[in-house]
């Protein structure tokens, strides 16, 4: 078990130093639970350490202390085991005998005294208790009000629900659930199966059903977004921010007659997407690298815009009936799934992201056919990235209009990711 803790320690240090994604580290289930747990509760655990020490220890010692505290107070690990393993970890990490003694003393004090008293001021308390930066909690208080802001903060600590999407071209949800041994499974939209907590995702990845393309991993909020496109047989569809490819694959599975272009600015991410399409056996998708955020390389030279309208003509080979824009965002709606993201967000970065989102929306919209539909989506509910981007676009492009109200799947079902999606149409 020490080896697992050593790997957890290594991964957490990398995350703190350069923002590395923990889920991509290949940790064992125990180590992954510990690493993600410490990440989710980092600010609270840091506050805990401060309450137990006169002077904050080194970063390395703090990581070991946070790991120990998380095991003692949030995992089913006996206190003595968590303390002893933490002391041994300090020794194996070559932090010296003094650090090992400090770890032992601090964790034993924590066992005697219990968890620290939280700050009395509400915003500060919500921030510490739920490990959400104070500026972000205050922002949520201003936007949503205190009660909803506190609920949003609490939700970031919850272990997200995992789902598989059934390829209905190959099987059905009840049949697949039976094959996988998932009894009493919750099925949504006839194509999503909720994965019980006791079923390991790694085990599902090794099944012949996964290898043969009978299912993929995806949150049902993706279906809510895609539904807004109102897909019909034979349409030309552009998934313009496609990687890693989940929504592209969903559309292709829904209707093999769709002619789909999937593009992204990252060639390396598109290579992985090709592997996904091969596994699923999808042949109605063309993959291409297109950087929607770059003025210079946005369109290949062969695709000339009409200088009079700054749009493609209706008979252009690069005009689409439907466009899906799942734009880069702050990930504020999926913090529970990507806990690292909450520590990366700043007020400045949100404004920068919104400018990028607007640019992508403007560029992609030039390829929509008259009467066509574009769906703008983000995995963030923040108004700066959502309603304000849409409003700004509509103000400068009166030829477009909103269709219905925004879709926010996470509001109606807490098991769904916190997406925002708005359908727009290019008036004929």
Residue pairs with C-beta under 8 A, 6 or more apart in sequence:
1 30
1 85
2 85
2 88
2 89
2 92
4 27
4 28
4 30
4 31
4 34
5 31
5 34
5 67
5 85
5 86
5 89
6 89
6 92
6 93
7 25
7 27
7 28
7 31
8 27
8 31
8 34
8 35
8 38
8 67
9 63
9 64
9 67
9 89
9 93
11 20
11 22
11 25
11 27
11 31
11 35
12 22
12 35
12 38
12 39
12 63
12 66
12 67
13 59
13 60
13 63
14 20
14 25
15 21
15 22
15 35
15 39
15 340
16 59
16 63
19 340
19 343
19 344
21 338
21 340
22 32
22 35
22 36
22 39
22 339
22 340
23 32
23 36
23 338
25 32
25 35
27 35
29 200
29 202
33 75
34 67
34 70
34 71
34 75
36 339
37 70
37 74
37 75
38 45
38 63
38 66
38 67
38 70
39 339
39 340
40 131
40 156
40 157
40 336
40 339
41 66
41 70
41 74
41 131
41 157
42 66
42 131
42 343
43 127
43 128
43 131
43 132
43 133
44 128
44 129
44 130
44 131
45 65
45 66
45 69
45 70
45 131
46 62
46 66
47 116
47 128
48 66
48 69
48 110
48 115
48 116
49 56
49 57
49 62
49 65
49 66
49 69
49 106
50 56
51 116
52 106
52 109
52 110
52 113
52 116
53 102
53 106
56 62
57 65
57 99
57 102
58 95
58 99
60 93
60 95
60 99
61 90
61 95
61 99
61 102
61 103
64 86
64 89
64 90
64 93
64 95
64 103
65 86
65 103
65 106
65 107
67 86
67 89
68 82
68 83
68 85
68 86
68 103
68 107
69 107
69 110
71 77
71 81
71 82
71 85
71 86
72 79
72 82
72 83
72 107
72 110
72 111
73 110
73 115
75 82
79 111
82 107
83 104
83 107
83 108
83 111
86 103
86 104
86 107
87 100
87 103
87 104
89 103
90 96
90 99
90 100
90 103
91 97
91 100
118 125
118 128
118 129
119 125
119 128
122 146
122 150
123 134
123 137
123 138
123 141
124 134
126 132
126 137
126 149
126 150
126 153
127 133
127 134
127 136
127 137
127 153
129 153
130 137
130 153
130 154
130 156
130 157
131 156
131 157
131 342
132 153
132 156
132 335
132 342
133 342
133 343
133 345
135 346
135 347
136 342
136 345
137 149
137 153
139 347
139 382
140 148
140 149
140 152
140 153
141 149
143 149
143 382
143 383
144 152
155 335
155 336
155 414
156 335
156 336
156 339
156 342
157 336
158 336
158 414
159 197
159 336
160 334
160 336
160 337
160 417
161 194
161 195
161 219
161 415
162 194
162 195
162 201
162 217
163 188
163 192
163 193
163 194
163 195
163 217
163 218
163 219
163 220
163 415
164 176
164 192
164 193
164 195
164 204
164 215
164 216
164 217
164 218
165 191
165 192
165 215
165 216
165 217
165 218
165 220
165 222
165 223
165 246
165 250
166 172
166 173
166 176
166 191
166 192
166 193
166 214
166 215
167 213
167 214
167 215
167 216
167 253
167 280
168 190
168 191
168 253
168 254
169 253
169 256
170 212
170 213
170 214
171 179
171 209
171 214
172 190
173 185
173 187
173 190
173 191
173 192
173 193
174 187
176 193
176 209
176 214
176 215
177 183
177 185
177 187
177 193
179 209
180 193
180 199
180 204
180 207
180 209
181 199
182 193
182 195
182 196
182 199
185 193
185 194
185 196
186 193
186 194
187 193
187 194
188 194
188 220
189 220
189 223
191 223
192 218
192 220
192 223
193 215
194 415
195 201
195 204
201 217
204 210
209 215
210 216
211 279
213 279
213 280
213 281
216 246
216 249
216 276
216 280
218 246
218 250
219 416
219 417
220 409
220 415
220 416
221 409
221 410
221 416
221 417
221 418
221 419
222 246
222 247
222 250
222 419
223 250
224 407
224 409
224 416
224 419
224 421
225 247
225 324
225 326
225 375
225 377
225 407
225 409
225 419
225 421
226 247
226 250
226 251
226 254
226 324
226 375
227 407
228 373
228 375
228 403
228 404
228 407
228 421
228 422
228 423
229 237
229 251
229 322
229 324
229 373
229 375
229 423
230 322
230 373
230 423
231 237
231 251
231 254
231 255
231 258
231 322
233 255
233 257
233 258
234 257
234 258
234 259
235 258
235 259
235 321
235 322
236 258
236 259
236 261
236 319
236 320
236 321
236 322
236 369
237 251
237 258
237 259
237 260
237 261
237 320
237 321
237 322
237 323
237 324
238 260
238 261
238 263
238 320
238 322
238 323
238 324
238 364
238 367
239 247
239 248
239 251
239 260
239 261
239 262
239 263
239 324
239 326
240 263
240 290
240 292
240 323
240 324
240 325
240 360
240 364
241 263
241 264
241 292
241 324
241 325
241 326
241 327
241 328
241 360
242 248
242 262
242 263
242 264
242 270
242 273
242 287
242 326
243 264
243 266
243 269
243 270
243 272
243 273
244 269
244 272
244 273
244 276
245 262
245 272
245 273
245 276
245 277
247 324
247 326
248 260
248 262
248 273
248 277
248 285
249 276
249 277
249 280
249 282
251 258
251 260
251 324
252 258
252 260
252 277
252 280
252 282
252 284
252 285
253 280
253 282
256 283
256 284
257 284
258 284
259 284
260 284
260 285
260 286
261 285
261 286
261 287
261 288
261 320
262 270
262 273
262 285
262 286
262 287
262 288
263 270
263 287
263 288
263 289
263 290
263 292
264 270
264 273
264 289
264 290
265 289
265 290
265 291
265 292
265 293
265 294
266 289
267 289
270 287
270 288
270 289
273 287
274 287
277 285
277 287
290 298
290 299
291 297
291 298
292 298
292 359
292 360
292 363
292 364
293 356
293 359
293 360
293 363
298 363
299 305
299 318
303 312
303 316
303 317
303 318
305 311
305 312
305 366
306 312
306 313
310 366
311 366
311 367
312 318
312 319
312 366
312 367
313 319
314 369
314 370
316 367
318 367
319 367
319 368
319 369
320 367
320 368
320 369
320 372
321 369
321 372
321 373
322 372
322 373
322 374
322 375
323 364
323 365
323 367
323 368
323 372
323 373
323 374
323 375
324 374
324 375
324 377
325 360
325 361
325 364
325 374
325 375
325 376
325 377
326 377
326 378
326 379
327 356
327 357
327 360
327 361
327 376
327 377
327 378
328 353
328 356
328 357
328 360
329 353
329 357
329 378
329 379
329 380
329 385
330 341
330 345
330 349
330 350
330 353
330 380
330 382
330 385
331 338
331 341
331 345
331 379
331 380
332 341
332 345
332 379
332 380
332 381
332 382
332 385
332 418
333 378
333 379
333 380
333 381
333 410
333 417
333 418
333 419
333 420
334 341
334 379
334 417
334 418
335 341
335 342
337 417
350 382
350 384
350 385
351 384
353 385
354 384
354 385
354 388
354 389
357 378
357 385
357 389
358 389
358 392
358 393
361 376
361 389
361 393
362 393
362 396
362 397
364 374
365 374
365 393
365 397
365 400
365 424
365 426
368 374
368 426
369 426
370 426
370 427
370 428
371 425
371 426
371 427
371 428
372 425
372 426
373 403
373 423
373 424
373 425
373 426
374 400
374 423
374 424
374 425
374 426
375 421
375 422
375 423
375 424
376 389
376 390
376 393
376 421
376 422
376 424
377 419
377 420
377 421
377 422
378 385
378 386
378 419
378 420
379 417
379 418
379 419
380 386
380 418
380 420
381 408
381 410
381 418
381 419
381 420
385 420
386 406
386 420
386 422
387 406
387 420
387 422
390 402
390 422
390 424
393 400
393 424
394 400
394 401
394 402
394 424
399 426
399 427
400 424
400 425
400 426
400 427
401 424
401 425
401 427
402 422
402 423
402 424
403 423
403 424
403 425
404 423
406 420
406 421
406 422
407 419
407 420
407 421
407 422
408 418
408 419
408 420
408 421
409 416
409 417
409 418
409 419
410 416
410 417
410 418
410 419
